[in-house]
Amino acid sequence: MSATSLAEKWVDGTAGMTRPSNVVWCDGSKAEYDRLIEEMLRDGTLLPLNARTYPSCYLHRSHPSDVARTEQLTFICTRDKQDAGPTNNWMAPPEAKAKAGAYFDGAMRGRAMYVIPYLMGPAGSTMSRTGIMVTDSAYVVASMHIMARVGNVAMKAMRRDDDFIAGVHSLGDLSPDRRLILHFPEEKLIWSVGSGYGGNALLGKKCHALRLGSWQARQEGWLAEHMLIIGVEDPKGDVTYLAAAMPSASGKTNLAMAVASLPGWRVWTVGDDIAWIHVDSTGQLRAINPEKGFFGVAPNTSPKTNPNATAMVKSNTIFTNVALTPSGEPWWEGLTPQPPAGLVDWQGRPWRPGTPAAHPNSRFTVPVHQCPSVAPNWEEPQGVPISGFIFGSRRTKVIPLVFEAFDWTHGVFLGSAMSTETTAAITGQVGVVRRDPMAMLPFCGYNMADYFAHWLATGPRASNAPRIFRVNWFRKGEDGKFLWPGYGDNVRVLKWIVERIRGGGRAQETPIGWIPAADGLDTEGLGLSRAQVAEALRVDRGEWLQALADLGDFYDQFGSRLPQAIAATLADTRRKLGT
């Protein structure tokens, strides 16, 4: 059976379950995108923005109950519960299919079913992978046009007849009580029903590229990571490529598109969210960005915090759940110092001061190539060579501004130990410290202990394993103010990281790793005292010992599957801190 007929057979079976009024195969053309936009403008799914200042930009308002990833309704459905692991919600595949099947039964009645063949990764790359998803949401189709390579390019990239991730998505009735996001890694299958929100509905993104991608990567010997990819160019023109894992609202997109405050330095954007990483035939770790669009958080994106992002969303962008000015322009908290008069909020109501104008998790979907800092080689089929990994999260205490792991095993331990303060990107409480190893806790499609083991095994396969660093832009002093200016000045930290990778960079040893020496960071012109810099880099033994006690509790849930090297590194770090 040919790839096309296998895919057609699966599509026919899905149509039999969901019973749409018609089936439309997407070709990924501009004409198709334009037609979808016109249809959504007519039925009110999209609102046009100011055509003069925001040409080809539109606003989508989602249901108020459908504004973020719903982790409590997201399941890994493996035959063996232990393969999903204790950090994932698990449901047995037969039970999951019976439950969601009832929601899917006739769910597309009266709607078109769009079939979207899509390619994650550049055309011609051996690292790229094909997905085929069906959906009854034109908004999802248009967003996938921006986020992935849609059409025949995906079918041509298939290595075998069955070489695609199959995804079924339906809005259903948008009831939170009839909402499920299910992953069947052994069947290369995703089912998502009851949500139109991007992280739940754009199946190429978190569902395919990370949850099923990580499962596939472990089987095939590569890494699928929740990481940005940047090239850091020094004044001589040499570029060092880094990949960085940061949970939502930890400064990830801002770092991916940073405008350097240091003369002669520049940050090139390869990707802002997902990296697929492999060891090439020479032993070099290389990474591709599987996406071709950004699905960014709008609030606090401004000319000050992220001038590149503010510039790139001025055209060909779909905004979701932002506010609207009287002149038909998008607005969100942080875009300007003061909200303009006459705002309409994200639910279409006159805005009242004291309430959110834009939803805290409002978004923009925009093509990568519009980013002013996009790297000229961002679609390089071989990927870019990775020289360093960065793990960063939002912590007001404990974690210094930057430090370097002693070696690969220690670096994997630091990534596995990462925690962050929660944000609006997930439903639930905001500001609570929670574990998020490698920023992958919500996205790892299998047992996280096995994921740590896979990381530990990857470094030794490299001829020159990348250095691993930990960063935290969000540490606060006793006065409650941030100790580090952040944003473009984070390039000063990247400069030290690059120097360390190249065998330089002044550093001092601590029980947790190498931190910059007193004069190691370039702080010229910042107006920071030596005491302020020292406080940002301070290792508080008491705080660390308390944090590591909690970490031990986190590791305990993995039982005997936890790699011995991780447990040994924890014990060694405790010993160093206690002496």
Stockholm file with secondary structure:
# STOCKHOLM 1.0

chainA/1-579         MSATSLAEKWVDGTAGMTRPSNVVWCDGSKAEYDRLIEEMLRDGTLLPLNARTYPSCYLHRSHPSDVARTEQLTFICTRDKQDAGPTNNWMAPPEAKAKAGAYFDGAMRGRAMYVIPYLMGPAGSTMSRTGIMVTDSAYVVASMHIMARVGNVAMKAMRRDDDFIAGVHSLGDLSPDRRLILHFPEEKLIWSVGSGYGGNALLGKKCHALRLGSWQARQEGWLAEHMLIIGVEDPKGDVTYLAAAMPSASGKTNLAMAVASLPGWRVWTVGDDIAWIHVDSTGQLRAINPEKGFFGVAPNTSPKTNPNATAMVKSNTIFTNVALTPSGEPWWEGLTPQPPAGLVDWQGRPWRPGTPAAHPNSRFTVPVHQCPSVAPNWEEPQGVPISGFIFGSRRTKVIPLVFEAFDWTHGVFLGSAMSTETTAAITGQVGVVRRDPMAMLPFCGYNMADYFAHWLATGPRASNAPRIFRVNWFRKGEDGKFLWPGYGDNVRVLKWIVERIRGGGRAQETPIGWIPAADGLDTEGLGLSRAQVAEALRVDRGEWLQALADLGDFYDQFGSRLPQAIAATLADTRRKLGT
#=GR chainA/1-579 SS CCHHHHHHHHHHHHHHHHCCSEEEECCCCHHHHHHHHHHHHHHTSEEECCTTTSTTCEEECCCTTCSSBCGGGEEECCSSHHHHCTTSEECCHHHHHHHHHHHHTTTTTTSEEEEEEEEESCTTCTTCEEEEEEESCHHHHHHHHHHSEESHHHHHTCSSTTCSEEEEEECTTCCGGGCEEEEEGGGTEEEEESCCSHHHHCTIIIIIIIIIHHHHHHHHTCEEESEEEEEEECTTSCEEEEEEECCTTSSHHHHHTCCCSSTTCEEEEEESSCEEEEECTTSCEEEECCCSEEEEECTTCCTTTCHHHHHHTTSSCEEESCEECTTSCEECTTSSSSCCTTCBCTTSSBCCTTSCSSCTTCEEEEEGGGCTTBCTTTTCTTCEEEEEEEEECCCSSSSCSEEECSSHHHHHHHHHTCEEECCTTBSSCSSCEEECGGGCTTTCCSCHHHHHHHHHHHGGGSSSCCEEEEECTTCBCTTSSBSSCCGGGHHHHHHHHHHHHTTCCCEEEETTEEEECTTTSCCTTSCCCHHHHHHHHCCCHHHHHHHHHHHHHHHHTTGGGSCHHHHHHHHHHHHHHHC
#=GC SS_cons         CCHHHHHHHHHHHHHHHHCCSEEEECCCCHHHHHHHHHHHHHHTSEEECCTTTSTTCEEECCCTTCSSBCGGGEEECCSSHHHHCTTSEECCHHHHHHHHHHHHTTTTTTSEEEEEEEEESCTTCTTCEEEEEEESCHHHHHHHHHHSEESHHHHHTCSSTTCSEEEEEECTTCCGGGCEEEEEGGGTEEEEESCCSHHHHCTIIIIIIIIIHHHHHHHHTCEEESEEEEEEECTTSCEEEEEEECCTTSSHHHHHTCCCSSTTCEEEEEESSCEEEEECTTSCEEEECCCSEEEEECTTCCTTTCHHHHHHTTSSCEEESCEECTTSCEECTTSSSSCCTTCBCTTSSBCCTTSCSSCTTCEEEEEGGGCTTBCTTTTCTTCEEEEEEEEECCCSSSSCSEEECSSHHHHHHHHHTCEEECCTTBSSCSSCEEECGGGCTTTCCSCHHHHHHHHHHHGGGSSSCCEEEEECTTCBCTTSSBSSCCGGGHHHHHHHHHHHHTTCCCEEEETTEEEECTTTSCCTTSCCCHHHHHHHHCCCHHHHHHHHHHHHHHHHTTGGGSCHHHHHHHHHHHHHHHC
//
